[in-house]
Amino acid sequence: MMKFLFYMVFMIPLCFMSKMFWLVQMLLLFLMFIFMNIYVSCFNLNNLSYFFSCDMISFGLILLSIWICSLMIMSSENLFKMNYYIHFFLLNILILLILLYLTFSVMNLFLFYLFFEGSLIPTLFLIIGWGYQPERIQSGMYLMFYTLFASLPLLMGLLYLYLDFYSLMIYFLKFFNLNFMLLYFCMVLAFLVKMPMYFVHLWLPKAHVEAPVSGSMILAGIMLKLGGYGLLRVLIFLQEVNMKLNYFWLIISLMGGFYVSLKCFCQVDIKSLIAYSSVSHMSIVISGIMVMNYWGYFGSYIMMIGHGLCSSGMFCLANINYERLMSRSLFINSGMMNFMPSMSLWWFLLLSSNMSAPPSLNLLGEISLINSLISWSWLSMFMLILISFFSAGYSLYLYSYVQHGNFYYGLYSFYSGVSREYLLLMLHWLPLNLMILSVDYLMIN
């Protein structure tokens, strides 16, 4: 695992050399193909090095991080054309990737906390440095204070664990079953804010709307998954108290997911609508993790991978429209099928994946999560029906509004999609729909 870290660290000087923008992206794609070839078995920690290891959950999320970071560079060609601080932009992405890689691969809970919080800083720089509107400062503050406010109790909980057990190794802690309610709230709250759970989700639409396309991609693709990954790791040694309190989180998540999916119909900003749909999807993921059974565990993991690719692709589509019309309003973006008929295929493919249509990973994840939640209580069926129905509803609403209808008559110049944009969308859609072929390895192991 150290070799991949050194690979990324030694890429840093390339960021400051001229005409290396596309080389950095190619090297990241090359890194991903190297990383894919390491052997990972399902339940044991493999590829152990000094403080690092990799199991199936880490493997999938690290792979997703490298993939999304390489696509972030591809989607930001406008910065390259305008030469808008591209060296710092590449450095920012690379440092963010290193921090995410360390977050997903360390075995020590304190180091996990350190890199978990550290990944906030490059994201903040992305939003404040390359965002579009003056409100980006306010949204950056929202992001920072929501996350930091919930993370301080997590640090206190980790220090308490260390005082008690003299170790913070994830692998050792799984042999304990701690029935402390205060410790449970301290450990879980930070991850629920990061996911985000309903009631603590307000930072997400704010951050998405003001972020550049690369910021939105990393927020939707990876940063929301940090919370899910933390929950999967931490709840192993808090099982007893979680079984007493999980109905509380389940009710908030399912009710909140339903309410947020209704809220999507009220949005007039494309990015805001996609951001709220992320909250709705993550609410089912939180429910699946909290149920604490096998189907929920792997269903939430698959849903996180699927949502990372799908949501990131949808933000790319929103940005493709924004670069032409300089607006994210649904009213101005309507009737796009007249101008970009081939792009409407990609809108259809990614929005159909967003509503969990086959053969996307989202479908498999949603079926597993529905299975786990109904096995926990048949009453959850009603909320799941509503969430699934309305998630299809707002996906269709977005597609029909953007593609059909009268186009904006104030348009005076327009250019159709370029090959880079089609490649970018294909690289989101193909893994999302082809990975379902090999997912039996994960589910059966």
C-alpha positions in Angstrom: 0.0 0.0 0.0 3.0 2.3 0.6 4.0 2.1 -3.0 0.8 3.8 -4.2 1.3 6.5 -1.7 4.8 7.2 -2.9 3.6 7.2 -6.5 1.2 10.0 -5.7 3.7 12.0 -3.6 6.3 11.9 -6.4 3.6 13.2 -8.8 3.5 16.5 -6.9 6.4 18.2 -8.8 4.6 17.5 -12.1 1.9 19.9 -11.0 4.3 22.8 -11.3 5.7 22.0 -14.7 4.2 23.7 -17.8 2.1 21.6 -20.2 1.7 18.7 -17.8 -2.1 19.2 -17.2 -3.1 16.1 -19.2 -0.1 14.0 -18.2 -1.2 14.2 -14.5 -4.6 12.9 -15.5 -3.0 10.0 -17.6 -0.8 9.1 -14.6 -3.8 9.0 -12.3 -5.6 6.7 -14.7 -2.5 4.5 -14.9 -2.3 4.4 -11.1 -5.9 3.2 -11.1 -5.2 0.3 -13.4 -2.2 -0.7 -11.3 -4.3 -0.5 -8.2 -7.0 -2.7 -9.7 -4.6 -5.5 -10.0 -3.8 -6.0 -6.3 -5.4 -9.0 -4.7 -8.1 -8.3 -2.1 -10.1 -10.9 -0.3 -13.4 -9.9 1.2 -13.3 -10.0 5.0 -9.6 -9.9 5.9 -7.1 -7.1 5.8 -4.7 -7.6 3.0 -1.6 -5.8 1.6 -0.4 -4.9 5.1 2.3 -2.3 5.3 3.5 -0.1 8.2 0.1 1.5 9.1 -1.9 0.7 6.0 -4.0 -2.2 4.8 -6.8 -2.9 2.4 -10.0 -4.9 2.5 -12.9 -5.0 0.1 -14.5 -1.8 1.4 -11.3 0.2 1.3 -10.4 -1.2 -2.1 -13.6 0.0 -3.8 -13.6 3.4 -2.3 -9.9 4.0 -3.1 -10.5 2.9 -6.6 -13.5 5.3 -6.8 -11.4 8.2 -5.4 -8.6 7.8 -8.0 -11.2 7.4 -10.8 -13.2 10.5 -9.8 -10.0 12.6 -9.3 -8.8 11.8 -12.8 -12.2 12.7 -14.2 -12.2 15.9 -12.2 -9.1 17.0 -14.2 -10.8 16.0 -17.5 -14.0 18.0 -16.6 -12.0 21.2 -15.8 -10.6 21.9 -19.3 -12.0 25.5 -19.0 -9.4 26.3 -16.3 -6.7 24.9 -18.6 -7.9 27.1 -21.5 -8.0 30.2 -19.4 -4.8 29.2 -17.5 -6.6 29.9 -14.3 -4.1 28.9 -11.5 -4.0 25.4 -13.0 -0.8 24.4 -11.2 -2.4 25.1 -7.8 -5.6 23.3 -9.0 -3.6 20.2 -9.9 -1.7 20.3 -6.6 -5.0 20.7 -4.7 -6.5 17.7 -6.4 -3.4 15.6 -5.8 -3.2 16.5 -2.1 -7.0 15.7 -1.8 -6.4 12.3 -3.4 -3.5 11.5 -1.1 -5.6 12.4 1.9 -8.5 10.3 0.7 -6.2 7.4 0.0 -4.8 7.6 3.5 -8.3 8.0 5.0 -9.5 4.7 3.4 -6.4 2.7 4.0 -5.1 3.5 7.5 -5.9 0.9 10.3 -5.5 3.4 13.2 -8.7 5.2 14.2 -6.9 8.4 15.2 -5.0 8.6 11.9 -8.4 8.0 10.2 -9.8 11.0 12.1 -6.8 13.1 11.1 -7.1 12.4 7.4 -10.9 12.4 7.5 -10.7 16.0 8.7 -7.7 16.9 6.6 -9.6 16.1 3.4 -11.9 19.0 4.2 -9.2 21.6 3.6 -8.5 21.0 -0.1 -12.2 20.7 -0.7 -12.7 24.1 1.0 -9.9 25.6 -1.3 -11.6 24.1 -4.3 -14.9 25.8 -3.4 -13.5 29.2 -2.4 -10.7 29.3 -5.0 -12.5 28.1 -8.1 -16.2 28.6 -7.3 -18.5 30.9 -9.3 -20.4 33.3 -7.1 -19.5 35.5 -4.1 -21.7 33.3 -1.9 -19.0 30.6 -2.1 -17.4 32.0 1.1 -20.6 31.5 3.0 -21.0 28.0 1.7 -17.4 27.2 2.6 -18.1 28.3 6.1 -21.2 26.1 6.2 -19.2 23.1 5.1 -16.4 23.8 7.6 -18.5 24.5 10.7 -21.0 21.8 10.2 -18.2 19.2 9.8 -15.9 20.6 12.6 -18.8 21.0 15.1 -19.7 17.3 14.9 -16.1 16.1 14.7 -14.9 17.4 18.1 -17.0 14.8 20.0 -15.5 12.1 17.7 -12.0 13.1 18.8 -13.1 13.0 22.5 -14.5 9.5 21.9 -11.3 8.3 20.3 -9.2 9.6 23.2 -11.5 7.9 25.6 -11.1 4.6 23.7 -7.3 5.0 23.8 -7.3 5.6 27.5 -9.4 2.4 28.0 -7.8 0.0 25.6 -4.3 1.5 24.8 -4.9 0.8 21.1 -7.0 2.4 18.3 -6.4 -0.3 15.7 -9.6 -1.0 13.9 -8.9 -4.7 13.7 -8.4 -5.1 17.5 -11.4 -3.1 18.5 -13.8 -5.4 16.6 -13.3 -7.9 19.4 -15.0 -5.5 21.9 -18.7 -4.7 22.4 -19.0 -1.3 24.1 -22.3 -0.5 25.5 -21.8 3.2 26.2 -24.5 5.5 25.0 -22.5 8.8 25.2 -19.5 7.2 23.4 -21.9 6.0 20.7 -23.3 9.4 20.1 -19.8 10.9 20.0 -18.5 8.4 17.5 -21.5 8.4 15.2 -22.5 12.0 15.0 -19.6 13.2 12.9 -20.2 10.5 10.2 -23.9 11.3 10.1 -23.2 15.0 9.4 -20.7 14.0 6.7 -23.1 11.7 4.9 -25.3 13.9 5.4 -28.3 12.8 7.4 -31.6 14.8 7.2 -31.6 17.7 9.7 -27.8 18.2 9.3 -27.8 18.3 5.5 -28.1 22.0 4.8 -24.3 22.4 4.1 -24.5 20.0 1.1 -26.8 21.9 -1.3 -25.0 25.2 -0.3 -21.6 23.7 -1.0 -22.7 22.0 -4.3 -24.3 25.1 -5.8 -21.3 27.3 -5.2 -18.6 24.7 -6.0 -16.9 24.4 -9.4 -17.6 21.2 -11.4 -14.6 19.5 -9.9 -15.7 20.5 -6.3 -19.2 19.1 -6.9 -17.8 15.8 -8.4 -15.5 15.2 -5.4 -18.2 16.2 -2.9 -20.8 13.9 -4.4 -18.4 11.1 -5.5 -16.2 10.7 -2.4 -16.8 13.1 0.5 -20.3 11.8 1.3 -18.8 8.3 1.3 -16.4 9.2 4.1 -19.3 9.2 6.5 -20.6 5.8 5.3 -17.1 4.3 5.5 -16.7 5.7 9.0 -20.0 4.2 10.2 -19.1 0.8 8.7 -15.8 0.8 10.6 -17.1 2.2 13.9 -20.4 0.4 14.4 -18.5 -3.0 14.6 -17.5 -2.4 18.2 -20.8 -0.5 19.1 -23.2 -3.2 18.1 -25.2 -3.6 21.3 -26.0 0.1 21.9 -26.7 0.6 18.1 -29.3 -2.2 18.2 -31.1 -0.2 21.0 -31.0 3.1 19.2 -31.0 2.3 15.5 -34.8 2.8 15.1 -34.2 6.5 16.0 -31.8 7.0 13.0 -33.9 4.9 10.7 -37.1 7.0 11.4 -35.2 10.2 10.8 -33.5 8.9 7.6 -36.6 7.4 6.0 -38.9 10.3 6.8 -36.1 12.8 5.8 -35.4 10.9 2.5 -39.1 11.1 1.6 -39.3 14.8 2.5 -36.1 15.7 0.6 -37.3 13.8 -2.5 -40.5 15.9 -2.4 -38.3 19.0 -2.0 -36.5 18.1 -5.3 -39.6 19.0 -7.2 -39.5 22.5 -5.8 -35.9 23.2 -7.1 -35.3 25.5 -10.0 -31.5 25.2 -9.9 -30.2 22.0 -11.6 -27.2 21.6 -9.2 -29.4 22.1 -6.2 -31.8 19.4 -7.4 -29.0 16.9 -7.9 -27.6 17.8 -4.5 -31.0 17.2 -2.8 -31.3 13.9 -4.7 -27.9 12.9 -3.1 -29.4 13.5 0.4 -32.3 11.3 -0.5 -30.1 8.4 -1.7 -27.8 8.7 1.3 -30.7 8.5 3.7 -31.4 4.9 2.5 -27.7 4.1 2.8 -27.7 5.3 6.5 -30.8 3.2 7.1 -29.1 0.1 5.6 -26.0 0.5 7.7 -28.0 1.1 10.9 -30.0 -2.1 10.5 -26.7 -4.1 11.0 -27.4 -7.1 8.8 -25.4 -8.6 5.9 -27.7 -7.3 3.2 -27.7 -3.8 4.6 -23.9 -3.8 5.0 -23.1 -4.7 1.4 -26.2 -3.0 -0.1 -25.0 0.3 1.4 -21.5 -0.2 0.2 -22.7 -0.9 -3.4 -25.1 2.0 -3.3 -22.2 4.3 -2.2 -20.1 3.2 -5.2 -23.0 3.5 -7.6 -24.1 6.9 -6.3 -20.6 8.2 -6.4 -20.3 7.5 -10.2 -23.9 8.5 -11.0 -24.1 11.7 -9.1 -20.7 12.8 -10.3 -21.8 12.2 -13.9 -24.9 14.3 -13.4 -22.9 17.2 -12.1 -20.7 16.9 -15.2 -23.9 17.2 -17.3 -25.1 20.2 -15.4 -21.7 21.8 -15.9 -21.8 21.1 -19.7 -25.0 23.1 -19.9 -23.6 25.8 -17.6 -20.5 26.4 -19.8 -22.8 27.1 -22.7 -25.7 29.0 -21.2 -23.9 30.5 -18.1 -27.0 29.6 -16.0 -28.1 26.6 -13.9 -31.8 27.6 -14.0 -34.2 25.0 -15.2 -36.2 27.7 -17.1 -33.2 28.8 -19.1 -31.8 25.3 -19.6 -35.1 23.9 -21.1 -35.4 22.6 -24.7 -31.8 21.4 -24.9 -32.7 18.5 -27.2 -33.0 21.1 -30.0 -29.3 22.1 -29.7 -27.6 19.0 -28.3 -29.6 15.9 -29.4 -26.7 13.5 -28.7 -26.2 14.9 -25.2 -29.8 14.1 -24.4 -28.9 10.4 -24.6 -26.4 10.9 -21.8 -28.9 12.8 -19.7 -31.3 9.8 -20.2 -28.6 7.2 -19.3 -27.4 8.9 -16.2 -30.8 9.9 -14.9 -32.1 6.4 -15.5 -29.2 5.1 -13.4 -30.1 7.7 -10.8 -33.6 6.3 -10.5 -32.1 2.8 -10.1 -33.0 1.3 -13.4 -31.2 -1.8 -14.5 -28.4 -2.6 -15.2 -26.9 0.1 -12.8 -25.2 -0.6 -9.5 -27.8 1.6 -7.9 -30.5 -1.0 -8.7 -28.5 -3.8 -6.9 -27.7 -1.6 -3.9 -31.4 -0.5 -3.6 -32.7 -4.0 -3.8 -30.3 -5.1 -1.1 -31.2 -2.2 1.1 -35.0 -2.7 0.6 -34.5 -6.3 1.5 -32.5 -5.5 4.7 -35.0 -2.8 5.8 -38.1 -4.9 5.3 -36.5 -7.8 7.1 -35.9 -5.3 10.1 -39.5 -4.1 10.0 -42.3 -4.4 7.4 -43.5 -0.9 8.3 -40.4 0.6 6.6 -41.9 -0.7 3.3 -44.3 2.4 3.1 -41.5 4.9 3.3 -39.3 2.9 0.9 -42.1 2.8 -1.7 -42.5 6.6 -1.5 -38.8 7.3 -1.7 -38.3 4.9 -4.7 -41.3 6.3 -6.5 -40.4 10.0 -6.0 -36.8 9.4 -6.8 -38.0 8.2 -10.2 -40.4 11.2 -10.3 -37.7 13.9 -9.8 -35.4 12.2 -12.3 -38.1 12.3 -14.9 -38.9 15.8 -14.0 -35.3 17.0 -14.4 -34.9 15.1 -17.7 -38.2 16.3 -19.3 -37.6 19.9 -18.1 -34.1 20.1 -19.4 -34.6 18.3 -22.7 -38.1 19.2 -23.8 -40.1 22.3 -24.2 -39.3 25.7 -25.7 -35.7 26.8 -25.6 -34.6 30.1 -24.2 -34.9 32.8 -26.9 -32.2 34.9 -25.5 -29.5 32.5 -26.8 -27.3 34.0 -29.4 -24.5 31.5 -29.8 -24.1 27.9 -29.0 -21.8 25.0 -29.7 -22.6 21.3 -29.4 -20.8 18.7 -27.3 -17.1 18.0 -27.8 -15.5 14.5 -27.7 -13.9 15.2 -24.3 -17.3 15.7 -22.8 -18.7 12.5 -24.3 -15.7 10.6 -23.1 -16.1 12.1 -19.6 -19.7 11.0 -19.5 -19.0 7.5 -20.9 -16.3 7.0 -18.2 -18.9 7.7 -15.6 -21.6 5.5 -17.1 -19.6 2.4 -18.2 -18.2 1.4 -14.8 -21.6 2.2 -13.2 -23.4 -0.3 -15.5 -20.7 -2.9 -16.2 -19.6 -3.5 -12.5 -22.9 -5.3 -11.9 -21.4 -8.2 -13.9 -18.7 -8.9 -11.3 -20.6 -7.9 -8.1 -21.5 -11.5 -7.3 -17.9 -11.8 -6.0 -18.6 -9.2 -3.4 -22.1 -10.4 -2.4 -21.4 -14.1 -2.1 -18.0 -13.8 -0.3 
